[in-house]
Amino acid sequence: MPITNTMSRFKMQSLLSSVLISFLIFVTTSAAFLDLRIELTHVDAGRNFTKPELLCRAARRSQARAMWLLGVQAAASGGVDPTTLTKSHILVSPGEGEYLMDLAIGTPPLPFTVILDTGSDLIWTQCKPCIKCLKVPAHLFDPSKSSTYSDLPYASKLCQALEIDNSILSADQQHCVYIYRYGDLTSSIGALATETFTFGSVAKVRVPGLGFGCGHDNWGDLNGGSGIVGFGRNPLSLISQLGIRKFAYCFTPLLQSKQSTLFFGPLADNLGGGPILTTPLLQNPSVLTFYYVSLLGITVGKNRLKIPKSAFELRKDGTGGVIVDSGTQVTGLVNVAYKKAAKAFKSYVKLPVVEDKTGSFGLCFKTPTNDTASVKVPQLVFHFLGANMDLPKENYMFQNGDRVLCVNIANNGDSSVIGNIQQQNMKVLYDLENEKLSFAPAQCDKL
């Protein structure tokens, strides 16, 4: 449907609504989130996929996600308008997601399952009336049945924050109508509004006045979710609106199909009794959303790879760098680093290299027997500024079919992303107050 027609429909809908607020009241009572924990479910949990299927699905989503992240950086550097990215430029979007969380929207509260995404900002779900909506497992949100729903005016702070992403549309400069695109056809067009959200399954916390997108015209794939909750750094995100300065997650291993956990407040701070390692968080002025870290080098086996320092640097034009991302499963390394790492793995393992028939993984070995667990593989260490992430074998090696052992690292082209398989069974703390990322080993299914 043409955008002009879509805008006209939203304009008519907005004119029928009474806009009672002239500015957004940001929630500052983040103390309400002390000791709050939210259970997370992996998008493929309980769907009866085999182990190879799970890993291949994860790898393919990671490849698409990596392309999207690169596209956002390219757009920020002035090369591409992010609202015009199509499949020929960027493959798929973060809309498919990796982890789902439950919340409720409106008064009375209506439950939804949404995608947690540290790589985007907007909070949104699908709403009635629906011009085009995705097939999702839940109902649509109906603003007319909630006593706490209010459309946001064009002049509101959150509406203007959309312009950071070149995502704002408005027919009359009065009502806030947005378009938010992630890549190919995954997108949402709708009314930016405020609503009361309810978080937590046991200790429920209700937060009024959260800005969110009420999507009336949507495309793409939400992979079992009914919307997305952005955890990025821009004003639109849940973290920014709530004024939350610390949050943490602990991801259970992909093959366990057990729930992971998200933490706010002191529960986020408590990283347990294991060794806690901390590295600074970096900000990219060109792409405010993402969380960057300073990766100094990589060790494979006993040898630190000779990778140019510039390979991992965040460049002045907003490209490059190393992103920590909840929505990417497989860690991707910049081209020069990946080639060095692959060469080192080949030298250490000394088994025939075989092509991955699924096309999902770049380096696989043919093992003598199907007991791939007995194959000796090199230690893998990521050297961050101030912290060494010494990974257990299960965080970077896996069996992919009969007598095939693959390295769970991908060639990411022009930038690097630390994926969540490498973060599994670690409690990872985002400390925005002190601009630090901390991590410690943990049994995530027991927290």
C-alpha positions in Angstrom: 0.0 0.0 0.0 1.4 3.5 -0.8 2.7 5.4 2.1 0.5 8.4 1.2 -2.7 6.4 1.5 -1.5 4.9 4.8 -0.7 8.3 6.2 -4.2 9.6 5.2 -5.8 6.7 7.1 -3.7 7.4 10.2 -4.5 11.1 9.9 -8.2 10.4 9.9 -7.8 8.0 12.8 -5.8 10.5 14.8 -8.3 13.4 14.2 -11.0 11.2 15.8 -8.8 10.9 18.9 -8.5 13.5 21.5 -4.9 14.4 22.1 -4.8 15.5 25.7 -1.0 15.8 26.2 1.4 18.3 24.7 4.6 16.8 26.0 5.9 13.4 27.1 6.4 12.8 30.8 9.3 10.5 31.0 9.2 7.8 33.7 11.9 8.6 36.3 10.8 6.2 39.0 13.1 3.4 37.8 13.4 2.5 41.5 10.2 0.6 40.9 12.3 -1.9 38.9 14.5 -2.9 41.9 15.0 -6.6 42.0 12.8 -7.3 39.0 13.5 -10.3 36.9 11.9 -11.3 33.6 12.1 -14.8 32.1 13.2 -15.0 28.5 12.4 -17.8 26.0 14.5 -18.5 22.9 12.5 -18.2 19.7 13.1 -21.8 18.7 12.4 -23.3 22.1 9.8 -26.1 22.0 9.6 -26.2 18.2 11.0 -29.7 17.9 14.0 -28.7 15.8 17.0 -31.1 15.7 20.3 -30.0 17.0 21.7 -29.3 13.5 18.5 -27.5 12.5 18.7 -25.2 15.6 22.3 -24.3 14.9 21.7 -23.7 11.2 18.7 -21.5 11.9 20.8 -19.6 14.4 23.6 -19.1 11.9 21.4 -17.9 9.1 19.7 -15.4 11.4 23.1 -14.2 12.5 24.2 -13.8 8.9 21.2 -11.7 8.1 21.6 -9.7 11.3 25.2 -9.0 10.5 24.2 -7.6 7.1 21.6 -5.4 8.8 24.1 -4.1 11.4 26.6 -3.3 8.6 23.8 -1.5 6.7 22.9 0.7 9.7 26.5 1.7 10.1 26.8 2.4 6.4 23.7 4.6 6.5 25.0 6.4 9.5 28.3 7.2 7.7 26.3 8.9 5.0 26.3 6.2 2.4 22.7 5.0 2.5 19.4 6.3 3.8 18.3 3.7 6.3 14.6 4.1 5.5 15.3 3.0 1.9 17.2 -0.2 2.7 15.8 -3.1 0.7 16.6 -6.7 0.3 19.2 -5.8 -2.4 21.1 -3.8 0.2 20.5 -5.4 3.5 19.3 -9.0 4.2 16.4 -9.5 6.5 16.1 -7.6 9.8 16.4 -7.9 13.5 12.6 -8.5 13.5 13.2 -12.2 13.6 14.9 -11.8 17.0 16.4 -14.4 19.4 14.8 -14.0 22.8 11.2 -13.4 23.7 9.9 -11.7 26.9 6.3 -11.4 28.3 4.7 -8.1 29.3 1.2 -6.6 29.3 0.0 -3.4 27.6 -2.9 -1.1 28.5 -5.6 -0.9 31.2 -6.9 -3.5 31.7 -3.5 -5.2 30.9 -3.4 -7.3 27.8 -0.6 -9.9 27.7 1.9 -10.0 24.8 5.1 -11.9 24.0 7.7 -9.6 22.3 11.3 -9.7 21.1 14.0 -8.3 23.3 16.5 -6.4 21.1 19.6 -4.5 22.2 20.2 -3.5 18.6 17.1 -1.3 18.2 15.1 1.3 20.1 11.4 1.5 19.3 8.9 -0.4 21.5 6.0 -1.5 19.3 3.2 -4.0 18.8 0.5 -4.5 16.2 -2.8 -2.6 16.7 -6.3 -2.3 15.6 -7.5 -1.1 13.1 -5.1 -3.2 11.0 -4.4 -2.3 7.4 -1.8 -5.1 7.1 -0.7 -7.2 10.0 1.7 -10.1 10.5 0.4 -13.5 11.5 1.4 -13.7 15.2 0.4 -16.0 18.0 -1.4 -13.3 20.0 -4.3 -10.9 19.6 -3.9 -7.4 18.3 -3.9 -4.5 20.8 -7.0 -2.4 20.6 -6.4 1.2 21.8 -10.1 1.9 22.0 -10.5 -0.7 24.8 -7.7 0.8 27.0 -8.4 3.7 29.4 -4.7 4.7 29.5 -3.9 5.0 25.8 -3.0 8.5 24.4 -1.7 9.5 21.0 1.5 11.5 21.0 1.6 14.9 19.3 4.2 15.6 16.6 6.0 18.1 18.9 6.6 15.5 21.6 10.2 14.6 22.5 9.8 11.0 21.5 8.3 11.8 18.2 11.2 14.1 17.4 13.6 11.3 18.5 12.3 9.3 15.6 14.0 11.7 13.3 17.4 10.3 14.5 16.5 7.3 12.4 14.9 9.3 9.6 11.7 7.4 10.6 9.1 10.1 11.1 6.1 10.7 9.0 3.4 13.2 9.6 0.7 14.5 7.3 -0.2 17.6 9.3 2.7 18.3 11.6 0.4 17.7 14.5 -0.1 14.0 15.1 2.9 11.6 15.3 2.8 9.0 12.6 6.0 6.9 12.3 7.6 4.4 10.0 10.3 2.2 11.5 12.2 -0.1 9.2 14.8 -2.7 10.2 15.8 -4.1 6.7 14.1 -5.8 3.8 10.3 -5.7 4.3 10.2 -5.9 8.1 8.8 -2.6 9.2 6.0 -1.0 11.2 3.9 2.1 10.3 1.6 3.5 12.9 0.8 6.0 15.6 3.3 6.9 18.3 1.4 6.9 21.6 1.8 6.4 25.4 0.4 3.5 27.4 0.7 1.7 30.7 3.0 -1.3 30.6 3.1 -4.2 33.1 6.3 -6.1 33.6 7.2 -9.3 35.6 5.4 -12.6 36.1 5.4 -12.9 39.9 6.2 -9.4 41.2 4.3 -7.3 38.7 5.3 -3.6 38.1 3.0 -1.2 36.2 4.6 1.7 34.5 2.4 4.5 33.1 3.2 6.8 30.2 5.6 4.7 28.2 6.0 5.7 24.6 5.4 3.0 22.0 4.5 2.4 18.4 0.9 1.2 17.7 1.5 -0.5 14.4 -1.3 -0.5 11.9 0.6 -1.4 8.8 3.4 -4.0 9.3 5.5 -6.3 7.2 8.1 -9.0 7.8 8.6 -11.8 10.4 8.5 -11.5 14.2 9.4 -15.2 14.7 6.8 -16.0 17.3 6.6 -12.6 18.9 3.9 -9.9 18.7 6.2 -6.9 18.7 9.7 -5.7 19.6 11.1 -4.0 22.7 14.2 -2.0 22.0 16.9 -1.9 24.6 19.2 0.4 22.7 20.7 3.8 23.7 18.3 6.2 21.9 15.5 8.0 23.8 12.8 5.7 22.3 14.1 2.5 24.0 12.7 0.9 27.1 16.0 1.5 29.0 16.1 5.2 28.1 12.4 5.9 28.9 12.6 4.2 32.3 15.9 5.8 33.2 17.3 2.4 33.9 21.1 2.6 34.2 21.8 -1.1 34.8 20.4 -4.3 33.3 21.7 -7.8 32.8 20.8 -11.0 31.2 21.9 -14.6 31.5 21.4 -16.8 28.4 21.1 -20.6 28.8 22.7 -22.7 26.1 20.8 -22.8 22.9 20.4 -26.6 22.9 19.0 -26.8 26.4 15.7 -25.2 25.6 15.6 -23.7 29.1 14.5 -20.2 30.0 17.0 -17.4 30.2 16.6 -14.4 32.5 16.7 -10.6 32.3 17.5 -8.6 35.4 17.0 -4.9 36.5 18.3 -3.2 39.6 20.4 -4.9 42.3 19.6 -8.3 40.7 21.5 -7.1 37.7 24.4 -6.0 39.8 24.8 -9.4 41.5 27.1 -11.3 39.2 27.6 -14.2 41.6 30.8 -15.6 43.2 32.7 -16.3 40.0 35.5 -14.0 38.6 34.0 -10.8 37.4 35.6 -9.2 34.4 34.9 -5.6 33.2 35.6 -3.7 30.0 34.5 -0.1 29.0 31.4 0.4 26.9 32.0 2.7 23.9 29.6 5.0 22.1 29.3 5.6 18.4 28.2 9.2 17.8 26.9 8.1 14.4 24.9 5.1 15.7 23.7 5.9 19.2 21.7 2.6 19.5 24.5 0.0 19.6 26.7 -1.1 22.5 30.4 -1.2 21.5 33.4 -2.6 23.3 37.1 -2.4 22.7 38.5 -5.7 21.4 42.3 -5.7 21.4 43.1 -9.2 20.1 42.3 -12.9 19.9 44.2 -15.9 21.1 43.7 -19.4 19.5 45.4 -22.2 21.4 48.5 -20.6 22.9 49.2 -18.1 20.2 47.9 -14.5 20.1 46.9 -13.8 16.5 48.8 -11.1 14.6 45.8 -9.0 13.8 46.2 -5.3 13.0 45.0 -3.0 15.8 42.9 -1.1 13.3 40.9 -4.2 12.5 38.7 -3.8 15.6 38.7 0.0 15.9 35.5 2.0 15.7 36.2 4.5 12.9 35.4 8.2 12.9 32.8 7.8 10.2 30.8 5.4 12.4 31.8 2.1 10.7 33.8 -0.8 12.0 34.1 -1.5 15.7 32.9 -4.4 17.9 29.2 -4.6 18.9 27.8 -6.7 21.7 24.4 -7.9 20.6 21.6 -9.9 22.1 20.0 -10.5 18.7 23.0 -12.1 17.0 23.6 -15.8 17.8 27.0 -16.4 16.2 30.0 -14.2 16.8 31.2 -12.5 13.6 34.7 -11.2 13.1 36.0 -8.6 10.7 37.4 -10.3 7.6 41.1 -10.0 8.4 40.6 -11.4 12.0 38.4 -14.2 10.8 41.0 -15.4 8.2 43.7 -15.4 10.9 41.5 -17.3 13.4 40.4 -19.9 10.7 44.0 -20.5 9.8 45.0 -21.0 13.4 42.1 -23.5 14.0 43.1 -25.5 10.9 46.7 -25.6 12.1 45.7 -26.8 15.5 43.0 -29.3 14.8 44.8 -31.0 11.8 41.7 -32.7 10.5 40.3 -32.6 6.9 38.3 -29.4 6.3 34.8 -30.1 4.9 32.2 -27.9 3.4 29.2 -27.2 5.5 26.3 -28.6 3.4 23.9 -26.1 4.9 26.1 -23.1 3.8 25.7 -21.7 7.3 29.2 -22.1 8.7 32.6 -21.2 7.3 34.9 -23.7 8.9 34.1 -27.4 9.6 36.2 -30.5 10.1 35.6 -34.2 9.3 36.2 -36.2 12.5 37.4 -39.8 12.7 34.3 -40.9 14.6 31.0 -39.4 15.6 32.4 -38.8 19.0 33.3 -35.2 18.2 33.5 -34.3 21.9 36.8 -36.2 22.1 38.4 -34.0 19.4 41.0 -31.7 20.8 40.4 -28.1 19.8 42.3 -24.9 20.7 41.3 -22.6 23.5 39.7 -19.4 22.2 40.2 -16.1 24.1 38.8 -12.6 23.3 41.1 -9.9 24.7 39.0 -6.9 25.6 40.3 -3.8 27.1 40.8 -4.8 30.8 39.1 -8.2 30.4 39.9 -11.6 28.8 36.9 -13.7 27.8 38.2 -17.2 28.0 35.5 -19.2 26.3 34.5 -22.8 27.1 34.5 -25.2 24.2 30.7 -25.4 24.0 30.6 -21.7 23.3 32.4 -21.9 20.0 32.5 -25.5 18.8 29.6 -27.8 17.9 28.7 -31.0 16.1 26.9 -30.3 12.8 25.8 -33.6 11.5 27.5 -37.0 11.3 31.2 -36.7 12.0 31.3 -33.0 11.3 32.6 -30.5 13.9 32.2 -26.8 13.1 33.6 -23.5 14.6 30.8 -21.2 15.7 32.4 -18.0 14.3 31.6 -16.3 11.1 33.3 -13.9 8.6 31.5 -10.6 9.3 33.1 -8.5 6.6 33.7 -4.9 7.8 32.9 -5.1 11.5 32.6 -7.5 14.4 29.8 -8.7 16.6 29.9 -10.6 19.8 27.0 -13.0 19.6 24.9 -14.6 22.3 26.1 -18.2 21.8 29.5 -16.9 23.0 27.8 -15.3 25.9 25.8 -18.3 27.0 26.2 -19.3 30.7 27.5 -15.9 31.5 25.8 -13.2 33.4 26.3 -10.0 31.3 25.8 -6.6 33.0 25.3 -3.4 31.0 26.3 -0.6 33.4 25.3 2.6 31.7 25.9 4.7 34.8 29.6 3.9 34.6 29.7 3.0 30.9 31.0 -0.5 31.6 30.2 -4.1 30.5 30.9 -6.8 33.0 30.6 -10.6 32.7 31.0 -13.6 34.9 30.5 -17.3 34.4 27.1 -18.6 35.7 24.7 -21.5 35.5 22.0 -19.5 33.9 19.3 -22.1 34.3 19.8 -22.0 38.1 19.6 -18.3 38.7 
